[in-house]
Amino acid sequence: MPPRFAVHSTSHYQRLSTKLLRVHRGFEATERSAVAILSADPHNQSRTHHIKKLEGVPSGEGQYRLALGRWRFRYDILGQVVLLSYCGLRREDTYWHQRQRSARAELAQT
């Protein structure tokens, strides 16, 4: 059965992808997996993928997020077209500023 959705990317996504391909060896395989998943089931009707519809995000800014290991892909669904808008690596220090604020709040309470 042919893919039901066509997968395209924005110029921003292409720039990010090019940079990541130079630095991370495993990104190419992860990107191929993401495209295969999104071409078959971008709405996650099978409930087998880590796809989340993000709240409060307007169309055109990546309303959906696909997580594959430490990689994150943001995309929109426009009819039968999936438009990739972001790809990036989730690092352990992504939310370091939130941890710092909570640590300061704890110190202020003592």
The first five atom37 places (N, CA, C, CB, O) and aatype in JSON, in Angstrom:
{
  "aatype": [12, 14, 14, 1, 13, 0, 19, 8, 15, 16, 15, 8, 18, 5, 1, 10, 15, 16, 11, 10, 10, 1, 19, 8, 1, 7, 13, 6, 0, 16, 6, 1, 15, 0, 19, 0, 9, 10, 15, 0, 3, 14, 8, 2, 5, 15, 1, 16, 8, 8, 9, 11, 11, 10, 6, 7, 19, 14, 15, 7, 6, 7, 5, 18, 1, 10, 0, 10, 7, 1, 17, 1, 13, 1, 18, 3, 9, 10, 7, 5, 19, 19, 10, 10, 15, 18, 4, 7, 10, 1, 1, 6, 3, 16, 18, 17, 8, 5, 1, 5, 1, 15, 0, 1, 0, 6, 10, 0, 5, 16],
  "atom_mask": [
    [1, 1, 1, 1, 1],
    [1, 1, 1, 1, 1],
    [1, 1, 1, 1, 1],
    [1, 1, 1, 1, 1],
    [1, 1, 1, 1, 1],
    [1, 1, 1, 1, 1],
    [1, 1, 1, 1, 1],
    [1, 1, 1, 1, 1],
    [1, 1, 1, 1, 1],
    [1, 1, 1, 1, 1],
    [1, 1, 1, 1, 1],
    [1, 1, 1, 1, 1],
    [1, 1, 1, 1, 1],
    [1, 1, 1, 1, 1],
    [1, 1, 1, 1, 1],
    [1, 1, 1, 1, 1],
    [1, 1, 1, 1, 1],
    [1, 1, 1, 1, 1],
    [1, 1, 1, 1, 1],
    [1, 1, 1, 1, 1],
    [1, 1, 1, 1, 1],
    [1, 1, 1, 1, 1],
    [1, 1, 1, 1, 1],
    [1, 1, 1, 1, 1],
    [1, 1, 1, 1, 1],
    [1, 1, 1, 0, 1],
    [1, 1, 1, 1, 1],
    [1, 1, 1, 1, 1],
    [1, 1, 1, 1, 1],
    [1, 1, 1, 1, 1],
    [1, 1, 1, 1, 1],
    [1, 1, 1, 1, 1],
    [1, 1, 1, 1, 1],
    [1, 1, 1, 1, 1],
    [1, 1, 1, 1, 1],
    [1, 1, 1, 1, 1],
    [1, 1, 1, 1, 1],
    [1, 1, 1, 1, 1],
    [1, 1, 1, 1, 1],
    [1, 1, 1, 1, 1],
    [1, 1, 1, 1, 1],
    [1, 1, 1, 1, 1],
    [1, 1, 1, 1, 1],
    [1, 1, 1, 1, 1],
    [1, 1, 1, 1, 1],
    [1, 1, 1, 1, 1],
    [1, 1, 1, 1, 1],
    [1, 1, 1, 1, 1],
    [1, 1, 1, 1, 1],
    [1, 1, 1, 1, 1],
    [1, 1, 1, 1, 1],
    [1, 1, 1, 1, 1],
    [1, 1, 1, 1, 1],
    [1, 1, 1, 1, 1],
    [1, 1, 1, 1, 1],
    [1, 1, 1, 0, 1],
    [1, 1, 1, 1, 1],
    [1, 1, 1, 1, 1],
    [1, 1, 1, 1, 1],
    [1, 1, 1, 0, 1],
    [1, 1, 1, 1, 1],
    [1, 1, 1, 0, 1],
    [1, 1, 1, 1, 1],
    [1, 1, 1, 1, 1],
    [1, 1, 1, 1, 1],
    [1, 1, 1, 1, 1],
    [1, 1, 1, 1, 1],
    [1, 1, 1, 1, 1],
    [1, 1, 1, 0, 1],
    [1, 1, 1, 1, 1],
    [1, 1, 1, 1, 1],
    [1, 1, 1, 1, 1],
    [1, 1, 1, 1, 1],
    [1, 1, 1, 1, 1],
    [1, 1, 1, 1, 1],
    [1, 1, 1, 1, 1],
    [1, 1, 1, 1, 1],
    [1, 1, 1, 1, 1],
    [1, 1, 1, 0, 1],
    [1, 1, 1, 1, 1],
    [1, 1, 1, 1, 1],
    [1, 1, 1, 1, 1],
    [1, 1, 1, 1, 1],
    [1, 1, 1, 1, 1],
    [1, 1, 1, 1, 1],
    [1, 1, 1, 1, 1],
    [1, 1, 1, 1, 1],
    [1, 1, 1, 0, 1],
    [1, 1, 1, 1, 1],
    [1, 1, 1, 1, 1],
    [1, 1, 1, 1, 1],
    [1, 1, 1, 1, 1],
    [1, 1, 1, 1, 1],
    [1, 1, 1, 1, 1],
    [1, 1, 1, 1, 1],
    [1, 1, 1, 1, 1],
    [1, 1, 1, 1, 1],
    [1, 1, 1, 1, 1],
    [1, 1, 1, 1, 1],
    [1, 1, 1, 1, 1],
    [1, 1, 1, 1, 1],
    [1, 1, 1, 1, 1],
    [1, 1, 1, 1, 1],
    [1, 1, 1, 1, 1],
    [1, 1, 1, 1, 1],
    [1, 1, 1, 1, 1],
    [1, 1, 1, 1, 1],
    [1, 1, 1, 1, 1],
    [1, 1, 1, 1, 1],
    [1, 1, 1, 1, 1]
  ],
  "atom_positions": [
    [[0.85, -1.17, 0.0], [0.0, 0.0, 0.0], [0.9, 1.25, 0.0], [-0.97, -0.01, 1.23], [1.8, 1.34, 0.84]],
    [[0.69, 2.19, -0.9], [1.52, 3.39, -0.95], [1.25, 4.3, 0.24], [1.27, 4.15, -2.26], [0.18, 4.24, 0.84]],
    [[2.21, 5.15, 0.58], [2.0, 6.07, 1.7], [0.8, 6.97, 1.45], [3.25, 6.93, 1.94], [0.57, 7.42, 0.32]],
    [[0.03, 7.23, 2.51], [-1.16, 8.06, 2.37], [-0.83, 9.54, 2.45], [-2.18, 7.7, 3.44], [-1.6, 10.36, 1.95]],
    [[0.29, 9.9, 3.05], [0.65, 11.3, 3.25], [1.99, 11.6, 2.57], [0.72, 11.64, 4.76], [2.93, 10.8, 2.63]],
    [[2.06, 12.75, 1.93], [3.33, 13.22, 1.37], [4.05, 14.01, 2.46], [3.11, 14.08, 0.08], [3.42, 14.79, 3.18]],
    [[5.34, 13.82, 2.58], [6.13, 14.5, 3.6], [7.03, 15.52, 2.91], [6.96, 13.49, 4.45], [7.85, 15.16, 2.07]],
    [[6.88, 16.79, 3.29], [7.7, 17.89, 2.77], [8.35, 18.59, 3.96], [6.85, 18.89, 1.92], [7.97, 18.37, 5.11]],
    [[9.32, 19.45, 3.67], [9.99, 20.17, 4.76], [10.13, 21.64, 4.4], [11.37, 19.55, 5.05], [10.19, 22.01, 3.23]],
    [[10.19, 22.46, 5.45], [10.4, 23.89, 5.26], [11.89, 24.14, 5.05], [9.87, 24.71, 6.48], [12.71, 23.25, 5.29]],
    [[12.24, 25.34, 4.61], [13.65, 25.67, 4.43], [14.38, 25.7, 5.79], [13.8, 27.04, 3.72], [15.55, 25.35, 5.87]],
    [[13.67, 26.11, 6.84], [14.25, 26.09, 8.18], [14.61, 24.67, 8.59], [13.28, 26.71, 9.2], [15.7, 24.42, 9.1]],
    [[13.7, 23.73, 8.35], [13.96, 22.32, 8.67], [15.18, 21.83, 7.88], [12.73, 21.45, 8.35], [16.03, 21.14, 8.43]],
    [[15.25, 22.18, 6.62], [16.37, 21.72, 5.78], [17.71, 22.24, 6.29], [16.15, 22.15, 4.33], [18.7, 21.52, 6.27]],
    [[17.74, 23.49, 6.74], [18.99, 24.04, 7.31], [19.38, 23.29, 8.58], [18.83, 25.55, 7.62], [20.54, 22.93, 8.76]],
    [[18.4, 23.05, 9.47], [18.7, 22.32, 10.71], [19.18, 20.9, 10.4], [17.46, 22.27, 11.62], [20.14, 20.42, 10.99]],
    [[18.5, 20.25, 9.47], [18.83, 18.88, 9.11], [20.24, 18.79, 8.54], [17.82, 18.33, 8.1], [20.98, 17.86, 8.87]],
    [[20.61, 19.72, 7.69], [21.95, 19.73, 7.1], [23.02, 19.85, 8.18], [22.08, 20.87, 6.08], [24.03, 19.14, 8.13]],
    [[22.81, 20.73, 9.14], [23.77, 20.89, 10.24], [23.87, 19.62, 11.08], [23.38, 22.08, 11.12], [24.97, 19.2, 11.45]],
    [[22.72, 19.01, 11.38], [22.72, 17.8, 12.2], [23.36, 16.62, 11.48], [21.3, 17.45, 12.62], [24.03, 15.8, 12.11]],
    [[23.18, 16.53, 10.17], [23.78, 15.44, 9.4], [25.31, 15.51, 9.45], [23.3, 15.49, 7.94], [25.98, 14.48, 9.45]],
    [[25.86, 16.72, 9.5], [27.31, 16.88, 9.56], [27.88, 16.44, 10.91], [27.69, 18.33, 9.29], [28.99, 15.92, 10.97]],
    [[27.12, 16.66, 11.98], [27.64, 16.44, 13.33], [27.29, 15.06, 13.9], [27.11, 17.52, 14.25], [28.1, 14.46, 14.6]],
    [[26.09, 14.57, 13.62], [25.6, 13.33, 14.25], [25.46, 12.24, 13.19], [24.25, 13.57, 14.97], [24.67, 12.38, 12.26]],
    [[26.19, 11.18, 13.35], [26.18, 10.08, 12.37], [24.83, 9.39, 12.29], [27.24, 9.07, 12.72], [24.4, 9.02, 11.19]],
    [[24.16, 9.2, 13.4], [22.91, 8.44, 13.42], [21.69, 9.22, 13.0], [0.0, 0.0, 0.0], [20.6, 8.66, 12.93]],
    [[21.85, 10.51, 12.72], [20.68, 11.33, 12.41], [20.02, 10.92, 11.1], [21.08, 12.78, 12.35], [18.79, 10.97, 10.99]],
    [[20.8, 10.53, 10.11], [20.22, 10.18, 8.8], [19.22, 9.02, 8.93], [21.33, 9.81, 7.81], [18.14, 9.06, 8.34]],
    [[19.58, 7.99, 9.68], [18.68, 6.85, 9.88], [17.45, 7.27, 10.68], [19.43, 5.71, 10.6], [16.34, 6.82, 10.39]],
    [[17.64, 8.11, 11.67], [16.51, 8.59, 12.47], [15.56, 9.43, 11.63], [17.0, 9.41, 13.68], [14.34, 9.32, 11.75]],
    [[16.13, 10.26, 10.77], [15.3, 11.09, 9.89], [14.5, 10.24, 8.91], [16.19, 12.09, 9.12], [13.33, 10.52, 8.65]],
    [[15.13, 9.19, 8.37], [14.4, 8.27, 7.48], [13.26, 7.59, 8.22], [15.36, 7.21, 6.89], [12.17, 7.42, 7.67]],
    [[13.51, 7.18, 9.46], [12.45, 6.56, 10.27], [11.3, 7.53, 10.51], [13.03, 6.07, 11.61], [10.13, 7.15, 10.44]],
    [[11.64, 8.78, 10.8], [10.61, 9.8, 11.04], [9.75, 10.0, 9.8], [11.24, 11.13, 11.46], [8.53, 10.09, 9.9]],
    [[10.37, 10.08, 8.64], [9.62, 10.27, 7.4], [8.73, 9.07, 7.13], [10.58, 10.5, 6.21], [7.59, 9.24, 6.68]],
    [[9.22, 7.87, 7.38], [8.4, 6.67, 7.17], [7.19, 6.66, 8.11], [9.25, 5.4, 7.4], [6.08, 6.33, 7.69]],
    [[7.41, 7.01, 9.35], [6.31, 7.05, 10.32], [5.29, 8.09, 9.93], [6.84, 7.34, 11.73], [4.08, 7.83, 9.94]],
    [[5.76, 9.29, 9.57], [4.85, 10.38, 9.27], [4.11, 10.18, 7.95], [5.6, 11.69, 9.24], [2.99, 10.65, 7.8]],
    [[4.71, 9.49, 7.01], [4.01, 9.25, 5.76], [2.9, 8.21, 5.94], [5.0, 8.79, 4.68], [1.93, 8.2, 5.18]],
    [[3.04, 7.34, 6.92], [2.05, 6.29, 7.14], [0.98, 6.68, 8.17], [2.74, 5.03, 7.6], [-0.2, 6.39, 7.97]],
    [[1.38, 7.35, 9.26], [0.43, 7.58, 10.36], [0.77, 8.86, 11.14], [0.43, 6.39, 11.31], [1.15, 8.77, 12.3]],
    [[0.63, 10.05, 10.53], [1.01, 11.28, 11.23], [0.08, 11.64, 12.39], [1.05, 12.42, 10.26], [0.48, 12.37, 13.3]],
    [[-1.15, 11.14, 12.36], [-2.1, 11.41, 13.45], [-1.95, 10.42, 14.61], [-3.53, 11.37, 12.93], [-2.59, 10.58, 15.65]],
    [[-1.1, 9.4, 14.42], [-0.85, 8.37, 15.43], [-2.12, 7.61, 15.79], [-0.24, 8.98, 16.68], [-2.39, 7.37, 16.97]],
    [[-2.9, 7.26, 14.8], [-4.13, 6.52, 15.05], [-3.84, 5.11, 15.56], [-4.98, 6.45, 13.79], [-4.66, 4.52, 16.25]],
    [[-2.68, 4.57, 15.21], [-2.3, 3.24, 15.68], [-1.8, 3.26, 17.13], [-1.24, 2.64, 14.77], [-1.67, 2.21, 17.76]],
    [[-1.51, 4.46, 17.65], [-1.01, 4.65, 19.03], [0.29, 3.89, 19.29], [-2.06, 4.2, 20.03], [0.54, 3.44, 20.41]],
    [[1.12, 3.75, 18.25], [2.38, 3.03, 18.41], [3.6, 3.94, 18.43], [2.52, 2.02, 17.31], [4.71, 3.46, 18.66]],
    [[3.41, 5.22, 18.2], [4.54, 6.15, 18.13], [4.39, 7.23, 19.21], [4.63, 6.8, 16.73], [3.3, 7.46, 19.73]],
    [[5.51, 7.87, 19.52], [5.51, 8.95, 20.52], [5.21, 10.26, 19.82], [6.87, 9.02, 21.28], [6.09, 11.1, 19.61]],
    [[3.93, 10.43, 19.46], [3.47, 11.64, 18.78], [2.51, 12.35, 19.71], [2.8, 11.31, 17.41], [1.61, 11.74, 20.29]],
    [[2.71, 13.66, 19.84], [1.85, 14.44, 20.71], [1.4, 15.7, 19.97], [2.57, 14.81, 22.03], [2.21, 16.35, 19.32]],
    [[0.11, 16.02, 20.08], [-0.36, 17.29, 19.54], [-0.12, 18.34, 20.62], [-1.88, 17.21, 19.13], [-0.59, 18.21, 21.75]],
    [[0.61, 19.37, 20.25], [1.0, 20.4, 21.23], [-0.12, 21.41, 21.4], [2.31, 21.11, 20.78], [-0.72, 21.85, 20.43]],
    [[-0.39, 21.77, 22.64], [-1.45, 22.73, 22.94], [-0.93, 24.16, 22.8], [-2.0, 22.5, 24.36], [0.21, 24.45, 23.16]],
    [[-1.77, 25.02, 22.28], [-1.44, 26.43, 22.19], [-0.45, 26.79, 21.09], [0.0, 0.0, 0.0], [0.07, 27.9, 21.06]],
    [[-0.17, 25.86, 20.19], [0.76, 26.13, 19.09], [-0.06, 26.35, 17.82], [1.79, 24.95, 18.91], [-0.81, 25.46, 17.41]],
    [[0.07, 27.51, 17.2], [-0.72, 27.77, 16.0], [-0.22, 26.97, 14.79], [-0.7, 29.25, 15.67], [0.92, 26.52, 14.77]],
    [[-1.08, 26.82, 13.82], [-0.72, 26.12, 12.59], [0.45, 26.83, 11.92], [-1.93, 26.04, 11.62], [0.5, 28.06, 11.89]],
    [[1.37, 26.07, 11.4], [2.54, 26.64, 10.76], [3.76, 26.67, 11.66], [0.0, 0.0, 0.0], [4.86, 26.95, 11.19]],
    [[3.59, 26.4, 12.94], [4.71, 26.41, 13.88], [5.01, 25.02, 14.45], [4.43, 27.38, 15.01], [5.73, 24.9, 15.44]],
    [[4.46, 23.99, 13.84], [4.71, 22.63, 14.3], [3.74, 22.22, 15.38], [0.0, 0.0, 0.0], [4.11, 22.14, 16.56]],
    [[2.5, 21.95, 15.01], [1.47, 21.6, 15.99], [1.65, 20.21, 16.58], [0.12, 21.69, 15.37], [1.1, 19.91, 17.64]],
    [[2.41, 19.37, 15.92], [2.63, 18.01, 16.39], [4.11, 17.8, 16.64], [2.09, 16.96, 15.38], [4.95, 18.44, 16.01]],
    [[4.43, 16.87, 17.58], [5.82, 16.54, 17.88], [5.99, 15.02, 17.87], [6.26, 17.12, 19.25], [5.22, 14.3, 18.51]],
    [[6.98, 14.57, 17.14], [7.35, 13.15, 17.11], [8.67, 13.01, 17.85], [7.45, 12.61, 15.64], [9.64, 13.69, 17.53]],
    [[8.7, 12.12, 18.83], [9.93, 11.86, 19.58], [10.46, 10.49, 19.18], [9.67, 11.93, 21.13], [9.76, 9.48, 19.29]],
    [[11.69, 10.47, 18.72], [12.38, 9.21, 18.39], [13.69, 9.2, 19.18], [12.64, 9.07, 16.83], [14.68, 9.79, 18.78]],
    [[13.66, 8.51, 20.31], [14.82, 8.53, 21.19], [15.02, 9.94, 21.73], [0.0, 0.0, 0.0], [14.11, 10.52, 22.31]],
    [[16.22, 10.49, 21.53], [16.5, 11.86, 21.99], [16.19, 12.89, 20.92], [17.95, 11.98, 22.42], [16.37, 14.09, 21.15]],
    [[15.73, 12.47, 19.75], [15.44, 13.39, 18.64], [14.0, 13.84, 18.67], [15.75, 12.73, 17.3], [13.11, 13.06, 19.01]],
    [[13.76, 15.1, 18.31], [12.42, 15.66, 18.26], [12.18, 16.25, 16.87], [12.22, 16.75, 19.36], [13.02, 16.96, 16.33]],
    [[11.02, 15.94, 16.32], [10.59, 16.47, 15.03], [9.24, 17.14, 15.22], [10.51, 15.33, 13.95], [8.32, 16.56, 15.79]],
    [[9.14, 18.39, 14.75], [7.87, 19.11, 14.84], [7.32, 19.28, 13.43], [8.03, 20.49, 15.55], [8.06, 19.54, 12.49]],
    [[6.0, 19.13, 13.32], [5.4, 19.16, 12.0], [3.94, 19.59, 12.08], [5.5, 17.8, 11.33], [3.33, 19.59, 13.15]],
    [[3.41, 19.97, 10.9], [1.99, 20.29, 10.74], [1.4, 19.33, 9.73], [1.79, 21.78, 10.29], [2.11, 18.79, 8.88]],
    [[0.1, 19.12, 9.83], [-0.61, 18.28, 8.87], [-1.56, 19.19, 8.1], [-1.38, 17.1, 9.57], [-2.47, 19.79, 8.68]],
    [[-1.34, 19.26, 6.8], [-2.17, 20.11, 5.93], [-2.82, 19.22, 4.88], [-1.31, 21.24, 5.25], [-2.25, 18.97, 3.82]],
    [[-4.02, 18.73, 5.18], [-4.69, 17.8, 4.27], [-3.95, 16.48, 4.22], [0.0, 0.0, 0.0], [-3.86, 15.78, 5.23]],
    [[-3.41, 16.14, 3.05], [-2.65, 14.9, 2.89], [-1.15, 15.16, 2.86], [-3.08, 14.19, 1.61], [-0.37, 14.32, 2.41]],
    [[-0.74, 16.34, 3.34], [0.68, 16.72, 3.34], [1.15, 16.93, 4.78], [0.92, 18.01, 2.49], [0.5, 17.62, 5.56]],
    [[2.28, 16.33, 5.1], [2.94, 16.56, 6.39], [4.09, 17.52, 6.12], [3.44, 15.2, 7.05], [4.94, 17.25, 5.26]],
    [[4.12, 18.63, 6.84], [5.14, 19.65, 6.63], [6.06, 19.69, 7.86], [4.5, 21.04, 6.37], [5.67, 20.19, 8.92]],
    [[7.27, 19.17, 7.69], [8.26, 19.19, 8.78], [8.8, 20.6, 8.95], [9.42, 18.19, 8.49], [9.2, 21.24, 7.98]],
    [[8.81, 21.09, 10.2], [9.26, 22.45, 10.44], [10.46, 22.54, 11.39], [8.13, 23.26, 10.98], [11.11, 23.58, 11.45]],
    [[10.76, 21.46, 12.15], [11.85, 21.51, 13.12], [12.38, 20.11, 13.38], [11.39, 22.16, 14.44], [11.62, 19.15, 13.41]],
    [[13.69, 20.02, 13.55], [14.31, 18.78, 14.03], [15.42, 19.19, 14.99], [14.87, 17.9, 12.84], [16.13, 20.17, 14.75]],
    [[15.55, 18.45, 16.06], [16.57, 18.8, 17.04], [16.83, 17.67, 18.0], [0.0, 0.0, 0.0], [16.08, 16.7, 18.07]],
    [[17.9, 17.82, 18.74], [18.33, 16.83, 19.71], [17.94, 17.3, 21.1], [19.85, 16.6, 19.62], [18.31, 18.39, 21.52]],
    [[17.2, 16.48, 21.81], [16.83, 16.79, 23.2], [18.0, 16.41, 24.07], [15.52, 16.03, 23.64], [18.4, 15.24, 24.13]],
    [[18.54, 17.37, 24.74], [19.7, 17.14, 25.6], [19.28, 17.14, 27.06], [20.78, 18.2, 25.35], [18.19, 17.61, 27.41]],
    [[20.13, 16.63, 27.89], [19.82, 16.58, 29.32], [19.72, 17.97, 29.92], [20.88, 15.76, 30.05], [19.02, 18.16, 30.91]],
    [[20.41, 18.95, 29.34], [20.41, 20.3, 29.9], [19.38, 21.22, 29.23], [21.79, 20.91, 29.78], [19.48, 22.44, 29.35]],
    [[18.42, 20.65, 28.52], [17.43, 21.45, 27.81], [16.66, 22.36, 28.77], [16.46, 20.54, 27.06], [16.41, 23.52, 28.45]],
    [[16.3, 21.85, 29.91], [15.48, 22.61, 30.84], [16.28, 23.04, 32.07], [14.27, 21.78, 31.27], [15.72, 23.1, 33.17]],
    [[17.56, 23.35, 31.91], [18.41, 23.7, 33.04], [17.93, 24.95, 33.74], [19.83, 23.88, 32.59], [18.07, 25.06, 34.96]],
    [[17.37, 25.92, 33.0], [16.93, 27.16, 33.63], [15.76, 26.93, 34.59], [16.54, 28.18, 32.57], [15.64, 27.64, 35.58]],
    [[14.9, 25.96, 34.3], [13.8, 25.65, 35.2], [14.32, 25.02, 36.49], [12.8, 24.71, 34.52], [13.81, 25.32, 37.58]],
    [[15.32, 24.17, 36.38], [15.9, 23.56, 37.58], [16.59, 24.61, 38.44], [16.91, 22.45, 37.19], [16.53, 24.55, 39.67]],
    [[17.24, 25.59, 37.8], [17.9, 26.64, 38.56], [16.88, 27.48, 39.33], [18.72, 27.54, 37.62], [17.11, 27.83, 40.49]],
    [[15.75, 27.8, 38.67], [14.71, 28.59, 39.35], [14.15, 27.85, 40.56], [13.57, 28.94, 38.38], [13.96, 28.44, 41.62]],
    [[13.89, 26.55, 40.39], [13.33, 25.8, 41.5], [14.35, 25.67, 42.64], [12.87, 24.41, 41.04], [13.97, 25.69, 43.81]],
    [[15.62, 25.54, 42.31], [16.65, 25.48, 43.35], [16.74, 26.8, 44.11], [18.01, 25.12, 42.73], [16.9, 26.81, 45.33]],
    [[16.64, 27.93, 43.38], [16.65, 29.24, 44.04], [15.44, 29.42, 44.94], [16.69, 30.37, 43.01], [15.54, 29.98, 46.03]],
    [[14.28, 28.94, 44.49], [13.06, 29.06, 45.29], [13.19, 28.25, 46.58], [11.84, 28.6, 44.48], [12.73, 28.69, 47.63]],
    [[13.79, 27.08, 46.49], [14.0, 26.26, 47.68], [14.94, 26.96, 48.67], [14.56, 24.89, 47.29], [14.7, 26.93, 49.87]],
    [[15.99, 27.57, 48.16], [16.93, 28.28, 49.01], [16.25, 29.49, 49.68], [18.14, 28.73, 48.21], [16.53, 29.79, 50.84]],
    [[15.38, 30.17, 48.94], [14.69, 31.34, 49.5], [13.74, 30.95, 50.61], [13.93, 32.08, 48.4], [13.5, 31.75, 51.52]],
    [[13.21, 29.75, 50.57], [12.26, 29.31, 51.59], [12.94, 28.94, 52.9], [11.45, 28.13, 51.08], [12.32, 28.97, 53.96]],
    [[14.22, 28.59, 52.82], [14.94, 28.18, 54.03], [15.56, 29.32, 54.77], [15.99, 27.2, 53.69], [16.19, 29.11, 55.81]]
  ]
}
